[in-house]
Amino acid sequence: MMPEHISDPLNSSELALRTAVQHAEVYLSDLYRRQVAPTPEALEALALLGGPMPKAGTNPQEVINTMATIGGPATMATAGGRYFGLVVGGSLPATVGTRVLNAAWDQLASSQSTSPLITRIEQITSQWLLELFGLPEDCSVGYVSGTTMGNFLCLAAARHEILMKYGWNVEKQGLRGSPQIQIVASAEIHVTVKKVLSMLGLGTADVVYVKTDQNGGMDVADLPVLGPNSIVLAQAGNVNTGAIDPIGKLGDITEQAGAWLHVDGAFGLWAAASENTRHWLKGYEKANSWVTDGHKWLNTPYDGAMAICRSPHAIHQAMATQAPYLVSGHAVEPKDMVPELSRGARALDVWAALKSLGKDGVALLVDRCCQHARLAARLLDDMGFEVLNDVVLNQVLVSHAESTKLSQLVELVCQSGEAWFGLSRWRGVDAFRLSFSSWVTQEQDVLRLLQAIEQASIQLGMSKQ
Ligand SMILES: *Cc1c(COP(=O)(O)O)cnc(C)c1O
């Protein structure tokens, strides 16, 4: 039998939306009080969401009430100001609102015919992003799920373009018997880039790793001889230190050699948005492709990144679902420029974020996070901790003379519910890592974090050098 609510769609949808928004409002207003990590009791209660596959349906309002009351407390409060893990921010209010709108709209960002709105929004945000980053306006921008898939997209284009130089069509012929591609990567390259090399059949065994300096930036002097068959993998924003590779210098070398330079800028590319940090990216526009996340430093909701490429043609050749038909000057359907055929309206998040912040707002967001990082580094140093990195952006890497106590310290702070962050290791030294990436974090949140760390260090009897 058809559940009752399906026969009354308008009423049911309205009620569902209102119920969800009410719960969401309560959730957000409680973020300042609640523990960052869920309590063990909240996690235990998740069993109530399972059980055998239900035979009969439940009305939408009750479905939402159940999820809100059981699921809500079990969330990790990444939307709040005291989550300092990974390199992720929260979600800007305008992006949360437009996500709700789009939940009602249910737009399919596949082609002009499935959503003329989103196709147009993608064109608008692409132009805005290229202007904001100062990258060539004829680059293509692909809206993908994250930097991992952005790296996949750009490196698929690189693979295409390089092999075509040797008359090899990789989309048709595959890789068996193909000319060799030389992969050169920073020794500090992100694990997801290695995963992408595997996914693309390029493999990881023959990667030539380039040494890095003290802060994790690539040492250009250690580059091997490059040729037209080389792909160089650089990064803007080391997850531990925030270091940005000398991309301009690398660009001069790759250009000379006819090689492809790719930049993984998951969070670090946003340094370009502020005058105070832009210098780290000097000359980065010489690269062939760049990737950055929306869901990290731009503070859009999850599932959004942008893959920017100087060779739209190569992207299209690698991603077309039918015979490639990109003619310069003509727009290509979104589905023929990214891996997925069906996907959500990711550019809508980017549009809302950029519209609500403006250029000045993005710069301020970047600056404020960097200020928080410097403040934390200074106070931790005062407290007797050792800051291991040059705090060039929003990441702070911290150790202590009694480094064996660090894992207990992190556990104590996370258990206190005051803040959340994780452990790391840097050049053989145990450390913890703090990321300042959220629009919602205020100075008082940073101070709460530091108080919690201080309290834990006293509890553990950690000496103050
Ligand atoms: C987070 C991150 C990635 C992976 O990005 P996802 O959006 O999680 O796919 C890749 N590189 C760097 C430097 C990152 O910080």
The ligand as an ORCA input file, in Angstrom:
! r2SCAN-3c Opt
* xyz 0 1
  C      42.070     17.442      1.855
  C      43.164     17.369      0.872
  C      43.070     16.539     -0.254
  C      41.867     15.670     -0.492
  O      40.737     16.448     -0.707
  P      39.266     15.864     -0.594
  O      38.402     17.062     -0.787
  O      39.162     15.281      0.762
  O      39.094     14.854     -1.667
  C      44.107     16.541     -1.143
  N      45.192     17.314     -0.958
  C      45.347     18.112      0.112
  C      46.575     18.958      0.254
  C      44.310     18.172      1.076
  O      44.433     18.992      2.122
*
